[in-house]
Every structure is written in structure tokens, then in C-alpha cells.
């Protein structure tokens, strides 16, 4: 019996003890986080799946694994098809599968600390129609059978200096209190980890690559707040920083605190809060108002200190990436590199910078056909050599006290084919079109998305992911609410101070992948002779493009000028940080086309 077969068997035995006929297992934690701590990797432990989004449903006699289009290939590599049916959520949602497969009278368990209320209500309705029911469990059955389940991180919190934050925690508390007073609410629950970190100007080490502590907050209209965090994680410096207006309670006391809010009007963000929070407030007799976490937009719109810090971080990060690209140009043609060794060398270049705190995500180090998997994750099993006459895609970033970076470049090892050059140039043309966009206030990212796709669409091809996501300030590399995407990017207007990625791509399954990613800043633009203030983008990321892949004849004069201007800025910012062969290489790479 394989490891994963034994784990599935153990879960089914525990389900039977708990009186359950099924159980739902998401990749999630109590904060609806995109990336979760080791203790919360229940889906990976059960199935072997290593992606960042997905879920499984286990019944007595069958089980299914649910993924989106990003993981269609990966799930087949990692999850045993004899144990789990593979289901793409574009074809069938988990609640639809449950309704079709759960027997009449079945009791299907779920952990209300790992799902939104909306999900629970939708699944419950679907099951009720078939005569089954959804049950919120007191104890997660996976925790009962996961013998060596890691403990929650014991890492201490750290104060995030106002020098980098640009605004004091006291002022942020006053802003949220004013919002509560204006809305007529008594309090709000803040559950998203990056929101809690941003609000209190603290950082942590509880999630890989994202500097956040495991914590919740309740903020009140009288400017007081309660921080729910393991007390042993607080240093004297952090306690002093939080001050007298912030009460400290243990992480596990949130439900108790919510039960004390009888008669209060409490704002809860339904997208970022789990069902258990709603249940506790309902049971207390509180009035729940669904409203967005008041820190979300404030966090997304960077202040002057955060913008200046980000630019400083980008300058250092660009030098590290440029050193790596020079190293690749020398070493890759020897045919001795693989995905893991390349990723390790890139990390070393970043670590030469003492300000580096962590990577901002696991480096996507993708050789050849692996480049066609947009969210590929290399490990010992998947690692493959970087071969001559192939493309190598590297998507990486760093966490610095003053900013978070995210950048993708493609390296042509040996001689690229005409098709590779054509596709790279089309992606570059889309990248330039979006970078040069000028648009009115109120425009959403979804309205701009087509600019990045137009050259690919004209040739009958596309890419299956959004064009841009928001980025935090020494926080999450994926930050909302802003997006540049045809789906999910239409609701939030872009505003000055927002930082987003610009990352169109092209992926030829089984052969190669291309993505060009820079970060840029939304800024105001005064147009000579114009009648209103417009918006545009300021590029923030600086590292050379792959000249061997640019088909200059395909570019317009404007596009050629953009590349030359961009490379001139790269040279101006990065050259003073290099010397010797790396400097000579940079100057050659960034000369006029």
C-alpha cells in the first residue's frame, strides 16, 4: 500500500468514527491565505499535490481532486489517479460533484475554519436537494490521523518601522475607527494575514515567502483593537510598539471574543473571513454586516515612503537578476545546468544583498517544456537539465524590508527557432502596449487586459492566466484588490499608488514557455492640451530583455524606441552596481537594437 493510499484509508476510518460519510479537504488556513503554513498543508499531506490552489472530496467509496486549468498537468504527475478522480473546476464545481455523488442521507463534513460562509451555503443547498447534509465538524479528522503534523510556527513578530511603512499604526487605527463611525458599525474583524500585519505595522515568519504572523484582529470604533496572536511570539519591542490601546489575546481565543459581541454591529469581509467567524457572531446575537476589509484599498495604494522603498528594492534586485542572467549566458551553453542548480545560483546572487529577508515565492525555474506550465514548481522529482537550443523561463522575486519584487525573464540557450523569436516578440509587443497605456480615472485592469493580448490574438493564440496582479510592500507578492485580467479584474478601478505586474506570456504545450514580467506603478499623467488628468504606468523593474529573442523587424519604430529607452534605464540603474565581465555583458545587452 502506497503512502497516499494508507493516508486515504486512515482518513476514511476516522470519518467513520466521527459519523461522517464524506469530508472536504481544501488548501487553506483559517485566514483564507493563498500560501499556507506547513501545519495547514492538509491537502498536500493527504494526496501529494503541491499546487497552491485545489481541494479534494473524500467519500466512503470514491474521492475526487479539484484543480483549475493551471494544474491540469501537475495533478496527474503528483496525485494517484487510481485513488482520486481528476476534476477541472471549469467543468464541475466541488459542490456540483458532491450533489451528483453523495448518497441520500449522507453526512458530509467540512471544517468551518477553512471555508467561506458562501461556500458552505452553496454546498449545503446542493446537498439538501439530494437528501444529504453538510456538517461543520468540531475537530478536523485529518488532524486526528496526521501523526507528524507540524506545529504552528513559533517565530517571533517584528516591528515594521514607520520609515518603511510610511504611516504609523496609530494613524491606521484612527483611519479604520473613522470608517467604522462613518458606517455606523461598532467593530470589524480583520482575518487576512497581510491585512493584520499592515494594520499593526508588524511582520512575521509564519508563512513561507510572505512575512506575516498568524494573527487576527478586532478593531473598534473607539480606536481600540484586539490582536489575537500566540503571546509567546511577542517581544518586548513589539508589545511597546502596539501600545496601551491594543489588547493582546491568544490566537485561539477569537471565537470566545466574538461570542462576547452580543448586540454589536460587526463588519465582516465575506471573501477573506471563514464561516466559523460568521457562526460565532450569529451565536452571540451580533448584527453582521458584509463589508470589505477596510485595510484592503489603503494597503494597495502605496504611500510615498513605500514607493521610494520599492524603487530602492528594485534597484538592488535588478542587479542580482542581471548578474544571474550574465552567469546563465556563460554557463548554460556548457550543458551542465539544471533547473535546481540555476534556481540555487539565482538565490545566491540575491543573498549577496544583506537587505534580503526571503524570496517572495518559490522560484519558477522552468527549462524547455516545463516553461509551458505557468505555475511550474521544481523539485527533486521534476528537475530537468537546461538543454542547448531551448528556452529557460525564470520567474522569481525577493522580500526586502523596503519592498517586494516579482520579475520574469526568458533565456535563449543556444540558437532559438524562428517560432520562439516570433512568439517572444509578440509577447513583448503586448507588454509594451500595456506599459504605454494612458487611461481615464475609473478604468479597471480588466478594461486594459486586451492591450497585452492583442498581438497574440491577431495570430490566433492566447495565454490562460491574468496579465497582472497587485504586489504588497514587504508583504504578499499577490495582493488585491487590483488586477489586470479579463475575469476578476473588472470591479476595481486602478488608482495612483497601486503597484501591479505586467506579465503577458505564450505557452506551447510540450515545447516551451515565454513570459515577460515587470512591475509598474499607477501614476497621474498630465497631457499637454488635455482636458483632464489621466493615468498611466511608471515601470519599476529593471533587468535586460533577451536580445536573441527579439525579432526587430516585427517591431514598430515606437516599440523599438521603447526597448532602447528601457534598456538605457536598465544600464543607468544597474551598471553602477556591476563590474568586470558582468558590466561588459550588460552594456552589450542594453545597447540600441
Secondary structure, 3 states (H helix, E strand, C coil): CCHHHHHHHHHHHHHHHCCCCEEEEECCCCCCCCCCCHHHCHHHHHHCCCCCCCEEEEECCCEEEEECHHHHHHHHHHCCCCCCEEEECCCCCHHHHHHHHCCCCCEEEECCCCCEHHHHHHHHHHHHHCCCEEEECCCCHHHHHCCCCCCCCCCCCEECCHHHHCCCHHHHHHHHHHHHHHHCCCEEEECCHHHHHHHHCEECCCECCECCCCCEEEEECCCCEEEECCHHHCCHHHHHHHCCCEEEECHHHHHHHHHCCCCCEEEECCCCCEHHHHHHHHHHCCEEEECCCCCHHHHHECCHHHHHHHHHHHHHHHHHHHHHHHHHHHHHHHCCCEHHHHHHHHHHHHHCCCCEEEECCCCEEEEHHHHHCCCCCCCCCCCCECCCCEEEEEEECEEECCEECCEEEEEEECCCCHHHHHHHHHHHHHHHHHHCCCECCCCEHHHHHHHHHHHHHCCCCCCCCCCEEECCCCCCCCEEEEEECCCCCCCCECCCCEEEEECCEEEECCCEEEECEEEEEEEEECCCCCCCCEEEEEECCCCCCCHHHCCHHHCCHHHHHHHHHHHHHHHHHHHHHCCHHHHHHHHHHCCCC
